[in-house]
Amino acid sequence: MTVCRVHVHTQRRVCRTMPIVRLRIGVLSELYHFWMSPIMRRRGKIEADTLPALPPEDSAAEMLEAFRLRWALRAANADGSGRALRQTIIGLLSPRFYLIGLWNLIDAVANFSQPLIIAALVRAMRLGTFDDLAWLYGLAILLSFAALAAAVSIQQVLWGGARVGMRARIALSAAVYAKTLQLGNAALLQTSAASATNLVAVDVNRLEMSFTFFHLLWYAPLCVFILGVMLYLLVDVATFPGLAFLVVIFYMQRYEIAGFG
């Protein structure tokens, strides 16, 4: 990578070749964001040429090439409904896209196990049954691990969803840009600059948000179902008014958002 700067006083242009340092994100770095430590140590001295480059799988060139290969396999089946494009993007984002669903399941298990563990501990303290201290200590340790797993899993859901959405945005923006450069004179007369800008600025942004929060479509109903089962086992039919309230709140938010949109 060649970096050029112009001296303020002499107005001389000085260029130097710098090696491309790729950003490496391993498994532990994914969990605890260790990859940010070298950047944070600079303490305000961050410049564009000192930042590490994106991993190859996140760069626009790599994403565009992978998108072209996958789209070539599905272009013949495209019917204008967008299904072929969605399948192409999901295949492009795999397996990370499916791992977010796995983290959602871990988050559900960790969150809904904590009330059960706390209930067992409170029950033992209330009854004064401390005969099996090993079991109680095990529950306390399990509660700590459940809280840690819940924190890590929700962080991975948000971080992984944002990265997947951004990768979808990069691939589609690069595809639109490459296609725009290949348009002929006849196509340019039928396509305005505003429509191309709207495609990248609005439509691609909506697709980014949809891939970022896609797993909430099944994760939110799953949480409501598990919560309903747990409440029914505890309070019986008194659960249904509470669930009905959640449904009413959902539709109120939906119509309110639709009104703003």
Protein Blocks (a to p, Z undefined) as FASTA:
>chain_A
ZZddddfklopacddddddddddddfklmmnommmmmmmmnnopacfklpccddfklpmk
lmmmmmmmmmmmmmmmpgonommmmmmmmmmmpcklmmmmmmmmmmmmmmmmmmmmmmmm
mmmmmnopakbmmlmmmmmmmmmmmmmmmmmmmmmmmmmmmmmmmmmmmmmmmmmmmmmm
mpcfklmmmpcfklmmmmmmmmmmmmmmmmmmmmmmmmmmmmmmmmmmmmmmmnommlmm
mmmmmmmmmmmmmmmmmmmZZ
